[in-house]
Amino acid sequence: MAKSMTPVQLLRELEPVAEQNLDRHLSMAKEWHPHDYVPWDEGRNFAAMGGTDWAPGESRLGEVARAAMITNLLTEDNLPSYHRLISDAFSRDGTWRTWVDRWTAEENRHGIAIRDYLVVTRGVDPVALERARMICMEQGVDNPNGTGDHSVLPGVAYVTFQELATRVSHRNTGRVCDDPIADRMLTRIATDENLHMVFYRNICGAALDLVPDDALAAISAVIRNFTMPGAGMPDFRRNSVLLAKHGIYDLRQHLEEVIEPVLRKWNIFERNDFSPRGAEVLDELGTFLEKLRTDVVRFEEQRDRALARDAARRERESV
């Protein structure tokens, strides 16, 4: 019979792994300061202090870069909800508390840096941005993994994939900003996200060794129900379609740069320690991934047609 543990038992068993990975993280994480990534000499007062308020023509960011920056920032803004959820999953005891608080402090820098950059460079409408922030934080985030279960296994599985997805999104956003300052800032943030992902991935990998069936069930449920944590923000659907259309974060990236590399790291489809129940879940996961590969091709065909229509329309308008 496959081994099973309560969340409390599992946290106790995993704590030495968490301590080891916390030490690893601290040895690799580089200190950085948000103010070093903002061109402060570009800043000037808004109307309330005798200057002028934002106007669309002031932004040097294109439509895609603005949408990506706003989406990434509003996602970061819900950090209080993420802290609550991960504290509930990991507890406020011992190494788990140390990690959660360190992770929260590091994540907080991301929102600080992006917001300061956008306000100083007048990259987006700061009034609209603040109103969207209020909406996001008042809504909070309660069920990001889509399972309704916020205990350690689905919790750590979700943040493994989500941190990697966020890394991909930040990195690709930097590339479309056409601004070396923004690119440098988002590369720095993406590096943080990758280190966070490695911590969670290693914890989830250790959980697979301890309770393979239960861990696999959580991983499969998270993959099948995955949504980005910013799904409730204003204009999320419009912006996510725009970002997918222009390669910031699309279905192929989700499959090939997020899901598949992590599953390979865990040797999910090569393991032989699952019970018949686990083997059934593995088959279901394999079927889901095959469907996802088909969906990728269908999405790209639709995207190519849409981009071709956009190009034809621009050509007609330019005549």
C-alpha positions as CSV (number, residue, x, y, z in Angstrom):
1,M,0.0,0.0,0.0
2,A,1.3,3.5,-0.9
3,K,2.4,5.6,2.0
4,S,0.3,8.5,3.1
5,M,0.8,11.3,5.7
6,T,-1.2,14.1,7.2
7,P,0.0,17.6,6.2
8,V,1.5,18.1,9.7
9,Q,3.4,14.8,9.4
10,L,4.6,15.7,5.9
11,L,5.8,19.2,6.9
12,R,7.8,17.6,9.7
13,E,9.4,15.0,7.4
14,L,10.2,17.7,4.8
15,E,11.6,20.3,7.2
16,P,15.3,19.0,6.9
17,V,14.9,19.4,3.1
18,A,13.5,22.8,3.5
19,E,16.4,23.8,5.8
20,Q,18.9,22.5,3.3
21,N,17.3,24.4,0.4
22,L,16.9,27.6,2.4
23,D,20.7,27.5,3.1
24,R,21.2,26.9,-0.6
25,H,18.9,29.8,-1.5
26,L,20.6,32.2,0.9
27,S,24.0,31.2,-0.5
28,M,22.9,32.0,-4.1
29,A,20.6,35.0,-3.7
30,K,22.2,38.3,-4.5
31,E,21.3,41.5,-2.6
32,W,19.8,44.1,-4.9
33,H,17.9,47.4,-4.4
34,P,14.9,48.5,-6.4
35,H,16.1,52.1,-6.6
36,D,19.1,51.0,-8.6
37,Y,16.8,49.9,-11.5
38,V,14.8,53.2,-11.9
39,P,15.9,56.2,-14.1
40,W,15.1,58.8,-11.4
41,D,16.4,61.7,-13.5
42,E,13.4,61.2,-15.9
43,G,10.9,61.9,-13.1
44,R,8.8,65.0,-12.8
45,N,5.9,66.2,-10.8
46,F,2.2,65.4,-11.5
47,A,-0.5,68.0,-11.4
48,A,-1.2,67.7,-7.7
49,M,2.3,69.1,-7.1
50,G,2.4,71.7,-9.8
51,G,3.4,69.5,-12.7
52,T,1.3,67.8,-15.5
53,D,-0.7,64.6,-15.3
54,W,0.0,61.6,-17.5
55,A,-0.9,61.6,-21.2
56,P,-0.8,58.5,-23.4
57,G,1.8,60.0,-25.8
58,E,4.4,60.1,-22.9
59,S,4.8,56.4,-22.7
60,R,7.7,54.9,-24.7
61,L,6.3,51.4,-24.2
62,G,4.3,49.8,-26.9
63,E,0.8,48.4,-26.4
64,V,2.1,44.9,-25.7
65,A,4.8,46.0,-23.3
66,R,2.3,48.2,-21.4
67,A,-0.2,45.3,-21.0
68,A,2.6,42.9,-19.9
69,M,4.0,45.4,-17.4
70,I,0.6,46.1,-15.9
71,T,-0.3,42.4,-15.7
72,N,3.0,41.5,-14.1
73,L,2.8,44.3,-11.6
74,L,-0.8,43.7,-10.5
75,T,0.1,40.0,-10.1
76,E,3.0,41.0,-7.8
77,D,0.7,43.4,-5.9
78,N,-1.4,40.6,-4.4
79,L,1.6,39.5,-2.3
80,P,-0.4,39.7,1.0
81,S,-2.8,37.0,-0.3
82,Y,0.1,34.8,-1.4
83,H,1.8,35.2,2.0
84,R,-1.4,34.2,3.7
85,L,-1.9,31.1,1.5
86,I,1.7,29.9,1.7
87,S,1.8,30.5,5.4
88,D,-1.3,28.4,5.8
89,A,0.3,25.6,3.6
90,F,3.7,25.6,5.3
91,S,2.8,26.8,8.8
92,R,4.5,29.5,10.9
93,D,6.9,27.2,12.6
94,G,10.7,26.7,12.3
95,T,12.3,26.7,8.9
96,W,9.0,27.0,7.1
97,R,8.4,30.4,8.8
98,T,11.9,31.6,8.0
99,W,11.5,30.7,4.3
100,V,8.0,32.2,3.9
101,D,9.1,35.5,5.4
102,R,12.3,35.6,3.4
103,W,10.4,34.7,0.2
104,T,7.8,37.5,1.0
105,A,10.5,40.1,1.5
106,E,12.2,39.2,-1.7
107,E,9.0,39.2,-3.7
108,N,8.0,42.6,-2.3
109,R,11.0,44.2,-4.1
110,H,9.5,43.2,-7.5
111,G,6.4,45.3,-7.2
112,I,8.4,48.2,-5.8
113,A,10.8,48.2,-8.7
114,I,8.2,47.8,-11.4
115,R,5.9,50.5,-10.0
116,D,8.7,53.0,-9.5
117,Y,9.9,52.4,-13.0
118,L,6.5,52.9,-14.6
119,V,5.6,56.0,-12.6
120,V,9.0,57.7,-13.1
121,T,9.1,57.0,-16.8
122,R,5.4,57.7,-17.2
123,G,5.1,54.3,-18.9
124,V,1.4,53.8,-18.0
125,D,-1.5,55.9,-16.5
126,P,-0.7,56.0,-12.8
127,V,-4.3,56.7,-11.9
128,A,-5.7,53.7,-13.8
129,L,-2.9,51.6,-12.3
130,E,-3.7,52.6,-8.8
131,R,-7.4,51.9,-9.3
132,A,-6.6,48.5,-10.7
133,R,-4.3,47.8,-7.7
134,M,-7.1,48.6,-5.3
135,I,-9.5,46.2,-7.2
136,C,-7.0,43.4,-7.2
137,M,-6.0,43.7,-3.6
138,E,-9.6,44.1,-2.4
139,Q,-10.5,40.9,-4.3
140,G,-7.4,39.0,-3.0
141,V,-6.5,35.6,-4.1
142,D,-8.1,32.5,-2.5
143,N,-8.0,29.6,-4.9
144,P,-5.0,30.0,-7.3
145,N,-4.3,26.3,-7.7
146,G,-7.9,25.6,-8.7
147,T,-8.3,22.7,-6.4
148,G,-9.7,24.4,-3.3
149,D,-7.1,22.6,-1.2
150,H,-4.4,24.8,0.2
151,S,-2.4,22.3,2.2
152,V,1.3,21.6,1.5
153,L,1.1,19.3,-1.5
154,P,-1.1,21.3,-3.9
155,G,0.4,24.5,-2.4
156,V,4.0,23.6,-3.2
157,A,3.1,22.0,-6.6
158,Y,1.3,25.2,-7.6
159,V,4.0,27.6,-6.6
160,T,6.6,25.5,-8.5
161,F,4.8,26.0,-11.8
162,Q,3.6,29.5,-11.0
163,E,7.1,30.9,-10.1
164,L,8.5,29.5,-13.3
165,A,5.6,30.9,-15.3
166,T,6.2,34.3,-13.8
167,R,9.9,34.1,-14.6
168,V,9.1,33.4,-18.3
169,S,6.6,36.3,-18.3
170,H,9.0,38.8,-16.8
171,R,11.9,37.8,-19.0
172,N,9.8,38.0,-22.2
173,T,8.3,41.3,-21.1
174,G,11.8,42.8,-20.7
175,R,12.6,41.8,-24.3
176,V,9.6,43.7,-25.8
177,C,10.0,46.9,-23.8
178,D,12.7,48.2,-26.2
179,D,14.3,49.8,-23.2
180,P,17.6,48.4,-21.7
181,I,16.7,49.7,-18.3
182,A,13.4,47.8,-18.2
183,D,15.1,44.7,-19.6
184,R,17.8,44.8,-16.9
185,M,15.2,45.3,-14.1
186,L,13.0,42.4,-15.4
187,T,15.9,40.2,-15.9
188,R,16.9,40.8,-12.2
189,I,13.3,40.0,-11.1
190,A,13.2,36.9,-13.3
191,T,16.4,35.6,-11.6
192,D,14.6,35.9,-8.2
193,E,11.6,34.0,-9.5
194,N,13.9,31.2,-10.8
195,L,15.6,30.8,-7.4
196,H,12.2,30.6,-5.7
197,M,11.0,28.0,-8.2
198,V,14.0,25.8,-7.5
199,F,13.3,25.9,-3.8
200,Y,9.7,24.8,-4.3
201,R,10.6,22.3,-7.0
202,N,13.0,20.6,-4.7
203,I,10.5,20.5,-1.8
204,C,7.9,19.0,-4.1
205,G,10.5,16.5,-5.5
206,A,11.2,15.4,-1.9
207,A,7.5,15.0,-1.2
208,L,7.2,12.7,-4.3
209,D,9.8,10.4,-2.7
210,L,7.9,10.4,0.6
211,V,4.3,10.1,-0.6
212,P,4.4,9.5,-4.3
213,D,0.7,8.8,-4.9
214,D,-0.5,11.8,-3.0
215,A,2.1,14.1,-4.4
216,L,1.4,13.0,-7.9
217,A,-2.4,13.5,-7.4
218,A,-1.7,17.1,-6.2
219,I,0.7,17.8,-9.1
220,S,-1.8,16.5,-11.7
221,A,-4.7,18.5,-10.2
222,V,-2.7,21.7,-10.2
223,I,-1.6,21.2,-13.8
224,R,-5.2,20.4,-15.0
225,N,-6.7,23.4,-13.1
226,F,-3.8,25.9,-13.5
227,T,-4.5,29.6,-13.7
228,M,-2.2,32.5,-13.2
229,P,-2.8,34.3,-9.9
230,G,-3.8,37.5,-11.6
231,A,-6.9,36.0,-13.3
232,G,-9.3,38.3,-11.4
233,M,-7.6,41.6,-12.3
234,P,-9.2,44.2,-14.6
235,D,-8.8,43.5,-18.3
236,F,-7.0,40.2,-17.5
237,R,-8.7,38.3,-20.3
238,R,-7.9,41.0,-22.9
239,N,-4.4,41.4,-21.7
240,S,-3.6,37.7,-21.5
241,V,-4.9,37.2,-25.1
242,L,-2.7,40.1,-26.2
243,L,0.4,38.6,-24.4
244,A,-0.2,35.1,-25.8
245,K,-0.7,36.6,-29.3
246,H,2.7,38.3,-29.1
247,G,4.7,35.6,-27.4
248,I,5.0,37.0,-23.8
249,Y,3.3,34.0,-22.3
250,D,1.4,31.5,-24.5
251,L,0.2,28.0,-24.4
252,R,3.4,26.5,-25.9
253,Q,5.5,28.4,-23.4
254,H,3.3,27.1,-20.6
255,L,3.7,23.5,-21.8
256,E,7.3,23.5,-23.0
257,E,9.0,26.0,-20.7
258,V,7.0,25.4,-17.5
259,I,5.2,22.1,-17.2
260,E,7.5,19.7,-19.2
261,P,10.8,20.8,-17.7
262,V,9.6,20.5,-14.2
263,L,8.0,17.1,-14.8
264,R,11.3,15.9,-16.4
265,K,13.2,17.1,-13.4
266,W,11.0,15.0,-11.2
267,N,11.2,12.0,-13.6
268,I,7.4,11.8,-13.4
269,F,6.9,9.4,-16.3
270,E,9.9,7.2,-15.5
271,R,9.2,6.6,-11.8
272,N,8.2,3.1,-10.7
273,D,7.1,3.9,-7.1
274,F,3.4,4.6,-7.8
275,S,0.7,2.3,-6.7
276,P,-2.1,1.3,-9.1
277,R,-4.0,4.4,-7.9
278,G,-0.9,6.5,-8.7
279,A,-0.5,4.8,-12.1
280,E,-4.1,5.7,-13.0
281,V,-3.4,9.4,-12.1
282,L,-0.2,9.2,-14.2
283,D,-2.2,7.9,-17.2
284,E,-4.8,10.7,-16.8
285,L,-2.0,13.3,-16.6
286,G,-0.4,11.9,-19.8
287,T,-3.7,12.1,-21.6
288,F,-4.2,15.7,-20.5
289,L,-0.7,16.7,-21.7
290,E,-1.4,15.1,-25.1
291,K,-4.6,17.1,-25.4
292,L,-2.6,20.2,-24.4
293,R,-0.1,19.6,-27.2
294,T,-3.0,19.4,-29.6
295,D,-4.4,22.7,-28.2
296,V,-1.0,24.3,-28.7
297,V,-1.1,23.6,-32.4
298,R,-4.7,24.8,-32.7
299,F,-4.0,28.0,-30.8
300,E,-0.9,28.8,-32.9
301,E,-2.9,28.3,-36.1
302,Q,-5.6,30.7,-34.9
303,R,-2.9,33.1,-33.7
304,D,-1.2,33.1,-37.1
305,R,-4.4,33.8,-38.9
306,A,-5.2,36.7,-36.5
307,L,-1.7,38.2,-36.9
308,A,-2.1,37.9,-40.7
309,R,-5.4,39.8,-40.5
310,D,-3.8,42.5,-38.4
311,A,-0.9,42.9,-40.8
312,A,-3.4,43.1,-43.8
313,R,-5.4,45.7,-42.0
314,R,-2.4,47.9,-41.2
315,E,-1.3,47.6,-44.8
316,R,-4.7,48.8,-46.0
317,E,-4.7,51.7,-43.5
318,S,-1.3,52.8,-44.6
319,V,-2.3,53.2,-48.2
